[in-house]
Amino acid sequence: MTGLEIQPLREGLRFGARVRGVTIDRLADAETHDQLVQLFEQAGVLVFEDVDASPELHVAVSNIAGPLKDHLQKSVARVDQDALPGVIDMIAAPEEEAAIEIDGNRLACWLPWHFDHCYNNELNRGAALRALEVPPEGGLTGFADGISLYQALSPELRARIENCNVIYRMNVVMENFRFGRPEGFQVFGERPGVWAVMDEMEDTPRAVHPAVWTRASGEKVLHVSPWMAEGIEGAEDEEGNALLNAVCQEIFAHEKDCAYFHSWKTNDIVLWDNWRMLHGVSGHAPQYRRRLQRTTIKGDYGLGRFEDGGSDSRLAEVTY
């Protein structure tokens, strides 16, 4: 069947694709499904444009990357748990008293570059988003390609980080964000609910993931999450912290050539590879609402672990 229109995400990018013509019926066709599975693996992020962005299509698009994983925390709002398990509702109400400031601009819902579940030993395969309410300006979701970031590092920095492991812990307090912190970064209040998350996860073991890993295709991926990083394994000292900060600063510095920021429309769905891509949010003026719905796709690349052989059975998941 196919009948899809596929274009580059943006001229000059080495990753990503725009896809038009997707419907539930077309996704049910085996040939079309297989075409998109291959495209997802090659591109890392797929933007489905001008679609009938229903929750049902959202789920069908997510299934390109694999079966859904329900959100671990039952308190998270669902769309329809019986008919559409795994679709969660994320509403950012006006947050005048919970914002950050970068270069004099006060923003709500700004998030630094990260990959999902860095604080767990397992990494979900990917995720898909669609927007229901968008602010008049800002609120963009960014996607940074780990393959491009690896290639963009200087040979010296690449050699120093190549065989390092990075330690992560669940830490949603924005004031605690350390590595790659932008110039002029200030925190004016934390988002509602962060302290409950911190209390719940206080005694969980730290997770460890390689800073660089190699795909089956042979491509190396820089996979460092500035958000929630605590240090380099075996080098939680001044020298190790300086190395990790230098790598994270490079991630932010290469936003123009290694990242894409999606300006949302309510007839878009975006699917991305969590093993390859980092993502973040540009933030928006605190007086506006932003509402997105999200799915998470099961999977694990098999390279993460808890520190010192630890394990944890408690709920450990947060989604913004």
VEXDREN-2710 file (C-alpha; in Angstrom, 1 decimal):
% VEXDREN-2710
k/r/px/py/pz
1/MET/0.0/0.0/0.0
2/THR/2.5/2.6/1.3
3/GLY/1.4/5.9/-0.5
4/LEU/3.5/7.9/2.0
5/GLU/5.3/11.1/1.3
6/ILE/8.7/11.1/3.0
7/GLN/11.0/14.1/3.2
8/PRO/14.1/15.2/5.2
9/LEU/13.4/16.7/8.6
10/ARG/15.5/19.7/7.7
11/GLU/18.1/20.5/5.1
12/GLY/21.6/19.6/6.3
13/LEU/20.6/17.3/9.2
14/ARG/21.9/13.7/9.2
15/PHE/18.9/12.3/11.0
16/GLY/15.1/12.5/11.0
17/ALA/12.3/12.4/8.5
18/ARG/8.9/14.0/7.8
19/VAL/6.1/11.6/6.9
20/ARG/2.8/12.6/5.4
21/GLY/-0.2/10.4/4.4
22/VAL/-0.3/8.2/7.5
23/THR/-3.6/6.8/8.5
24/ILE/-4.7/3.9/10.7
25/ASP/-5.6/1.8/7.7
26/ARG/-2.2/2.4/6.1
27/LEU/-0.4/1.5/9.3
28/ALA/-2.4/-1.8/9.3
29/ASP/-0.8/-2.7/5.9
30/ALA/2.3/-4.9/6.4
31/GLU/4.3/-3.3/3.7
32/THR/3.7/0.2/5.0
33/HIS/4.4/-0.8/8.6
34/ASP/7.7/-2.5/7.6
35/GLN/8.7/0.6/5.6
36/LEU/8.2/2.8/8.6
37/VAL/10.0/0.4/11.0
38/GLN/13.1/0.6/8.7
39/LEU/12.8/4.4/8.5
40/PHE/12.5/4.7/12.3
41/GLU/15.7/2.7/12.7
42/GLN/17.6/4.8/10.1
43/ALA/16.2/8.3/11.0
44/GLY/15.9/8.2/14.8
45/VAL/13.0/10.7/14.8
46/LEU/9.9/10.7/12.7
47/VAL/7.5/13.7/12.4
48/PHE/4.1/12.6/11.1
49/GLU/2.5/15.8/9.7
50/ASP/-1.1/16.7/8.8
51/VAL/-2.6/13.6/10.3
52/ASP/-5.9/12.9/12.1
53/ALA/-4.1/13.0/15.4
54/SER/-6.5/10.9/17.4
55/PRO/-5.4/8.8/20.4
56/GLU/-6.0/5.7/18.3
57/LEU/-3.6/6.9/15.6
58/HIS/-1.1/7.9/18.3
59/VAL/-1.1/4.3/19.5
60/ALA/-0.8/2.9/16.0
61/VAL/2.2/5.2/15.2
62/SER/3.8/4.1/18.5
63/ASN/3.6/0.5/17.5
64/ILE/6.0/1.2/14.7
65/ALA/8.8/1.1/17.3
66/GLY/7.2/-1.7/19.4
67/PRO/4.6/-2.5/22.0
68/LEU/3.6/0.1/24.5
69/LYS/4.7/0.2/28.1
70/ASP/2.2/1.6/30.6
71/HIS/3.5/4.3/32.9
72/LEU/4.6/2.9/36.2
73/GLN/3.0/5.5/38.4
74/LYS/-0.7/5.0/38.5
75/SER/-1.3/8.6/39.7
76/VAL/-0.4/9.9/36.2
77/ALA/-3.4/10.9/34.2
78/ARG/-4.5/8.5/31.5
79/VAL/-6.5/9.2/28.4
80/ASP/-8.5/5.9/28.5
81/GLN/-6.9/3.1/30.4
82/ASP/-9.3/0.5/29.2
83/ALA/-9.3/1.3/25.5
84/LEU/-5.9/2.9/25.2
85/PRO/-3.6/1.6/27.9
86/GLY/-0.3/3.5/27.9
87/VAL/-1.5/6.9/26.7
88/ILE/-0.8/9.5/29.3
89/ASP/-2.0/13.1/29.6
90/MET/0.6/15.8/30.4
91/ILE/-0.8/19.2/31.3
92/ALA/1.4/22.2/32.2
93/ALA/-0.9/24.7/33.8
94/PRO/0.2/28.4/34.0
95/GLU/3.2/28.3/36.4
96/GLU/4.0/31.9/37.4
97/GLU/5.8/30.7/40.5
98/ALA/7.7/27.7/39.0
99/ALA/10.0/28.9/36.3
100/ILE/13.6/29.1/35.2
101/GLU/15.4/32.0/33.6
102/ILE/18.0/31.8/30.8
103/ASP/19.6/35.0/29.5
104/GLY/16.9/37.1/31.1
105/ASN/14.0/35.1/29.6
106/ARG/11.6/33.5/32.2
107/LEU/10.3/30.2/31.1
108/ALA/8.0/27.4/32.3
109/CYS/8.5/23.8/31.4
110/TRP/12.0/24.2/30.1
111/LEU/13.9/20.9/30.2
112/PRO/17.6/20.2/29.5
113/TRP/18.8/17.6/27.1
114/HIS/18.2/14.0/28.4
115/PHE/17.2/10.5/27.5
116/ASP/14.3/8.8/29.2
117/HIS/14.9/6.5/32.2
118/CYS/18.6/7.4/32.5
119/TYR/18.0/6.8/36.3
120/ASN/16.9/3.2/35.6
121/ASN/19.0/0.2/34.5
122/GLU/16.6/-0.3/31.6
123/LEU/16.0/2.1/28.7
124/ASN/12.6/2.2/27.0
125/ARG/12.9/1.9/23.2
126/GLY/11.3/5.2/22.4
127/ALA/8.3/7.4/22.8
128/ALA/5.7/9.3/20.8
129/LEU/4.1/12.7/21.5
130/ARG/1.1/14.7/20.2
131/ALA/0.0/18.1/21.2
132/LEU/-3.5/19.2/22.2
133/GLU/-2.8/22.7/23.5
134/VAL/0.3/24.8/22.5
135/PRO/1.4/28.2/23.7
136/PRO/1.5/31.0/21.2
137/GLU/5.3/31.0/21.3
138/GLY/7.9/28.5/22.5
139/GLY/7.0/25.1/24.0
140/LEU/9.1/23.4/21.3
141/THR/10.4/19.8/21.8
142/GLY/14.0/19.4/20.7
143/PHE/15.7/16.2/19.5
144/ALA/19.5/15.9/19.4
145/ASP/21.1/13.1/17.5
146/GLY/23.7/11.1/19.4
147/ILE/25.4/9.9/16.2
148/SER/25.9/13.5/15.0
149/LEU/26.9/14.6/18.5
150/TYR/29.6/11.9/18.7
151/GLN/31.0/13.0/15.4
152/ALA/30.9/16.7/16.4
153/LEU/33.1/16.2/19.5
154/SER/36.8/17.1/19.1
155/PRO/39.0/14.0/18.7
156/GLU/40.6/14.8/22.1
157/LEU/37.2/15.0/24.0
158/ARG/35.9/12.0/22.1
159/ALA/38.9/9.9/23.2
160/ARG/38.5/11.0/26.8
161/ILE/34.8/10.2/27.1
162/GLU/34.8/7.1/24.8
163/ASN/35.1/4.4/27.5
164/CYS/33.5/6.2/30.4
165/ASN/30.3/5.3/32.2
166/VAL/28.0/8.0/33.6
167/ILE/26.1/7.8/36.9
168/TYR/22.5/9.0/37.1
169/ARG/19.9/9.4/39.8
170/MET/16.3/10.5/39.7
171/ASN/16.5/14.2/40.4
172/VAL/13.7/16.4/39.2
173/VAL/14.7/19.5/41.3
174/MET/15.8/22.0/38.6
175/GLU/18.2/23.8/41.0
176/ASN/20.2/20.5/41.2
177/PHE/20.8/20.5/37.4
178/ARG/24.6/20.7/37.2
179/PHE/26.3/19.6/34.0
180/GLY/26.0/21.8/30.9
181/ARG/24.1/24.5/32.8
182/PRO/23.5/27.4/30.4
183/GLU/24.8/30.9/31.0
184/GLY/22.5/33.0/33.0
185/PHE/20.5/30.0/34.3
186/GLN/18.4/30.8/37.4
187/VAL/15.6/28.9/39.1
188/PHE/12.5/30.7/40.3
189/GLY/10.5/28.0/42.1
190/GLU/10.2/24.3/41.4
191/ARG/7.4/22.6/39.5
192/PRO/4.5/21.1/41.6
193/GLY/5.0/17.6/42.7
194/VAL/8.8/17.4/42.5
195/TRP/9.3/17.0/46.2
196/ALA/7.0/14.1/46.4
197/VAL/9.0/12.4/43.6
198/MET/12.2/13.1/45.5
199/ASP/10.9/11.7/48.7
200/GLU/9.7/8.6/47.0
201/MET/12.9/7.9/45.3
202/GLU/15.3/9.0/48.0
203/ASP/16.9/5.6/48.6
204/THR/17.0/4.2/45.1
205/PRO/20.3/3.0/43.7
206/ARG/22.1/5.1/41.1
207/ALA/22.0/3.9/37.5
208/VAL/25.1/3.6/35.3
209/HIS/25.1/3.9/31.5
210/PRO/27.9/4.1/28.9
211/ALA/28.6/7.6/27.6
212/VAL/29.2/6.1/24.2
213/TRP/27.7/2.9/22.7
214/THR/27.8/1.2/19.3
215/ARG/24.7/0.4/17.3
216/ALA/24.3/-2.8/15.3
217/SER/24.9/-0.7/12.2
218/GLY/28.4/0.1/13.6
219/GLU/27.6/3.8/14.3
220/LYS/28.8/5.2/17.6
221/VAL/26.3/7.2/19.7
222/LEU/27.2/9.8/22.3
223/HIS/24.4/9.1/24.8
224/VAL/25.0/11.4/27.8
225/SER/22.0/13.0/29.6
226/PRO/23.0/16.3/31.1
227/TRP/19.8/16.2/33.2
228/MET/20.1/13.9/36.3
229/ALA/23.8/13.1/35.6
230/GLU/25.8/12.8/38.9
231/GLY/29.3/12.1/37.6
232/ILE/31.6/9.7/35.8
233/GLU/31.9/6.3/37.4
234/GLY/35.2/6.0/39.2
235/ALA/35.9/9.7/38.7
236/GLU/33.5/11.7/40.8
237/ASP/36.1/14.3/41.4
238/GLU/37.1/17.7/40.1
239/GLU/38.7/16.2/37.0
240/GLY/35.9/13.8/36.2
241/ASN/33.3/16.5/36.7
242/ALA/35.1/18.9/34.4
243/LEU/35.2/16.2/31.7
244/LEU/31.5/15.5/32.1
245/ASN/30.7/19.2/32.1
246/ALA/32.8/19.8/28.9
247/VAL/30.8/17.0/27.1
248/CYS/27.5/18.4/28.3
249/GLN/28.5/21.9/27.2
250/GLU/29.3/20.5/23.8
251/ILE/25.8/19.0/23.5
252/PHE/24.2/22.4/24.1
253/ALA/26.7/24.1/21.9
254/HIS/25.8/21.8/18.9
255/GLU/22.1/22.5/19.0
256/LYS/22.2/24.2/15.6
257/ASP/23.8/21.4/13.7
258/CYS/22.9/18.3/15.7
259/ALA/19.4/19.1/16.9
260/TYR/15.9/19.8/15.6
261/PHE/13.3/21.7/17.5
262/HIS/9.7/20.8/16.7
263/SER/7.1/23.6/16.6
264/TRP/3.9/21.9/17.5
265/LYS/0.7/21.8/15.6
266/THR/-2.3/19.7/16.8
267/ASN/-2.2/17.5/13.7
268/ASP/1.4/16.3/14.4
269/ILE/2.7/13.1/16.0
270/VAL/6.4/12.7/16.8
271/LEU/8.1/9.4/17.4
272/TRP/11.7/9.1/18.5
273/ASP/14.4/6.5/19.3
274/ASN/15.4/6.8/23.0
275/TRP/18.5/4.8/22.5
276/ARG/19.9/7.3/20.0
277/MET/18.3/10.7/20.5
278/LEU/18.3/13.1/23.4
279/HIS/15.3/15.3/23.8
280/GLY/14.5/18.5/25.7
281/VAL/11.9/21.3/25.8
282/SER/12.5/25.0/24.9
283/GLY/10.1/26.3/27.5
284/HIS/7.4/28.9/27.1
285/ALA/6.0/32.0/28.9
286/PRO/4.7/30.9/32.3
287/GLN/1.2/32.4/31.8
288/TYR/0.3/29.8/29.1
289/ARG/-0.9/26.2/29.2
290/ARG/0.7/23.4/27.3
291/ARG/-0.9/20.0/27.0
292/LEU/0.6/17.0/25.3
293/GLN/-0.2/13.3/25.3
294/ARG/2.5/10.6/25.3
295/THR/3.1/6.9/24.8
296/THR/6.2/5.0/25.9
297/ILE/7.5/2.0/24.0
298/LYS/8.9/-1.1/25.7
299/GLY/12.5/-2.2/25.2
300/ASP/16.0/-2.2/26.6
301/TYR/19.4/-1.9/24.9
302/GLY/20.9/-4.1/27.6
303/LEU/23.9/-1.8/28.6
304/GLY/22.6/-0.2/31.7
305/ARG/22.9/-1.4/35.3
306/PHE/22.4/-0.2/38.9
307/GLU/25.6/0.8/40.7
308/ASP/27.4/-1.8/42.7
309/GLY/25.1/-4.6/41.5
310/GLY/22.0/-3.0/43.1
311/SER/18.4/-3.6/42.1
312/ASP/15.2/-1.8/42.7
313/SER/11.6/-2.9/42.5
314/ARG/9.9/0.4/43.4
315/LEU/8.3/2.7/41.0
316/ALA/10.9/4.8/39.2
317/GLU/9.5/6.8/36.4
318/VAL/8.8/10.5/35.8
319/THR/7.5/12.1/32.6
320/TYR/7.2/15.8/31.7
END
